[in-house]
Amino acid sequence: MKLSIYYIDAFTNSLFSGNPAAVIFSNLDNSKVMQNIAAENNLSETAFISYRDNKYFIRWFAPECEIDLCGHATLASAHVFFNYINTDTDIFEVHSKRNGVLKVFKNEDALYLDFPTDQLFPSTQHNEVFNSVGISPIDLYEGRDDLLAIFENKSDIENLNLNVEAIKNIDKRGLIVTAPGDDCDFVSRCFFPSTGVIEDPVTGSAHTSLIPYWSKKLNKNKLIAKQLSQRGGVLFCEHKNDRVHIGGNSVLYLKGEIFI
């Protein structure tokens, strides 16, 4: 079996930054093989997009498990779709297992994810967060998949004292940390060691939690966000009630073939 594969750097306009994702358009439907491919790629996510009954379906695999929602790999998939699959459309629509229909649309300056807004609830896992990052959050919430920890300033986010094993003990998939930005509306970092990804470079799905929080906090619907990983990334955000728009640029790094 031979499969075309693309590596796309998402949420950046420069190579070697943003978040790299692998993208495979095929009718492969073997979870074990898909997981092996994701482990071999060893990127935070590999997206598999199939086509049947006149619809596209998407699945995302981290190196160690399948996940329910991934923003940067969906953005990367749209980059491939618009440039190599269907160059005559401005909308990429995919069906997901848990989060229904997801859309990516072209704008003048970027691609924009149209994702469901996360619901946040107060959390009591303050000690777990302190053990994980060495500092206590000023506020803490639980979302669909992750903890969202709020800190006072950007330097808190930059200077965390990480304890990866403690993060694994959090009763959620992972940990999102965030604070107000200096040259943007807010900053964040994201940690998902339970999936095989210690720190995710730029996390679109996390912004389904971050956008509603900061939109309410700052009393504005359009925001600019930065993720402060080593690679870094910029996201253009808009809160639209039960949906969020998460925009970013993307760059092709590699186009090749897999032989299985």
N, C-alpha and C positions, 0 to 999 in steps of 0.2 A: 504494500500500500504506500502511495506517495501523496503527501499533503503539502499544499502551499502554506507558508508561514510568514508572518510579518512581525517585526519588532517596531513598536511605535513609542516614542517618548511623548507622554501626555502631560498637559498643563504646563507647557513650556514652548517657546519658539526657538530654542537652541538645543542642539544635540548634547548629550551627556548631562542633561539636567531634567527636571520633571520626574515623572514616574514611568519607567519602561513597562510595557505590557506586550505579551505575545498574542497574536490574533490568528485564528484558523477558521476559515469558512469551509465547511464540509458537512457531510451527512453522517459523520462518525457519531455513534451513539453507544459507545462502550465505556462505561465509567472508569473501569480499571485502566484501560489504555489512556484515557484522557488524564487520569491522575498521574500516570507514569510520565506522560509528556510534560505535564506541568512541573513535576519534580525534576525532570531532566533540564527544562528551561531554567528552573530555579529563579524565576522572577516572582514578584509579589502576586501576580495573577497571569494566567493564560485564559483567554476567552475563546470559547468554541461557539460558532454560530452556524446553525443548520437551517435549511429551507424546506418546508413542506406545507401543503394545503394553502399555498400562496401567502405564507407567513414566515417571518424569521423568528427563530428561537435562540436564546442565549443561555450559556452556562459558564460559570467562572470557577477556576480551580487555583487555589494557592498551592505551594509546594507540598503541603501535607494534608490538604482536605479541600472539598468543594465548599464554596461559600454562597450566601444567598443574594448578595448585592455588591457590585463593584463599579464605582464611578469611572476611574481612570481607564480601566480595560474596556468599558462601554464607549467612552470617548475615543479610545484607540480603534475600536471596531468600526465606529462611524467614519474615522479617517480613512480606513481601508475601504469601506463601502463607497464613500463618496469619490474616492480617487481611482479605485480599481474594479468595483463591482457595478455600480450604477452612477455614472457621472452626470445624469440628467435630472437628478432630484435634489431637493434641499432638506429632506426629512428621512431619517433612518428610524424605523420602528421595530422593536424587538419584544418578544414575549418572554417573561421570566417565570420561574416556578413559584416564587413566593411574593413577588412585588408587582405582578400584573404586567401591563404594557408600559414599556419605557420608550422614550423618544429622545433623539438627538437632532437638533436642527442647526442649520448654517445661519450665521449672522455675518455682517460685514467684516467683523474683526476676529471671530472665533467660532468654535463649535459649542453648543449649549446642551447640556443634559437637562431633561425634564423628568424629575424624580419625585416620588412621594415624600412629603414632609414627615420627619420622625416625631414621635411623641416622647416628651421628657417628663420624668417623675423624680422627685427627691430621693436621694440614695443615702444609706447609712454606712457605706463602706469607706469612711474617711481614714480609718487606720490602715486599711489595705492600700489606699492610694499613697499615704505617707510612707509606708514600707516599700512601695514601688518606685517612688521618685524622690524621697528624702525631704519633702516639703508638704505642708498641709494645704489643701485647696480652700479657698474662701467660700466655695459652693460646690455642690456635687449632685449630678443627676444620672439616672439610668435611662438609656434609650433602648431602641429595638434590639441592638446587638452589643452595645458598648457602654462603658462609663464615660461621662463627660465631666471633667474636672476643671473648674474655673480658678485662675490665678490672677494676681494683681497686675503684673506687668510682663513685658516681653522678656526681660532678663531672667525671670523665673523659668520661662519656657526654655530658654537657651541653656541654662545651667543646671538642669536636672541631674540628680544623682541616681542613675537608673539601677534597679535591681530586677533583672529579667525574670528570675525565678518567682519573685513576689508578684510580678504582673501576671504570671501564669495562674496564680492562686486567686485572682480576682474572679468573682462569680459573674463574669461576662466574657464575650469573645476577646475584648481588648480594651485599651485605655486611650481616650482622646484628652489631651491637655490643651488649654487655650487661655489667651489673655488679650487685652487691647493691644493694638499695634502702634508703632511709632509713625510709620509712613504708610499705613493702611488701616483698615477698620479693625481687623483682628488677625491674630496669628495662632498657629496650632502646631502640634506634633501628634503622631499616632503610633501606637505600639500594639502588635498582634502576635506575640511569640507563640501563642497556642496554635496558630496556623502555619508556623514556620517562618514568619516575617517578624523580626525583632522590631524594626522601625520602618514603617511604610513611607516612601519618599513624599508622595502627594496623594491624598485620599479623598476622592470625590464623594464616596458614600458617607464619610464622616460629616460632610457639610450638609447633609440632610438633617443633622442634629445641630450643627454649629450655626447655620443660617437662621433658623427660627429663634434660637437663643439670642444671637447678637442683633437681629432685626428688632426684637422687642426691647433689648437693653439699650440700644443706640437710637431707637425710634426712627429707623429708616429702612426702606425696603431694598435698596440697592447698595451693595457693599463690595469692597475689594479685600481679599484675604490672601495671606501668604502662609505657606507651610514651611517651617524652619528646619527641615531635614538637611542633611549634607548636600543633597542634590538641589533641593529647593523647588518651589513652584508657586505660580500665581493663579488665583481663581477669581472670576467675575461672578458675583452672587446676586440673586434676586429672590426675595421671599414673595410667594404668590399663594398665601393661605395654606391649602392642603398640598401644594406642590412647591418645589424649589427649582430654580434654574441655576445651573452650575456651569460656567463657561470657562474655556481655556483653549490655548493653541496646542498644536501637536506636530510632530516631526517624524518622518520615516527614517529609521536607522538601518533596517535590514529587511530584505525580501529573499526568501530561500525556499527550500523544500526539505521535508522530513521523509525519511525512508523507514518504513516499519514492516 
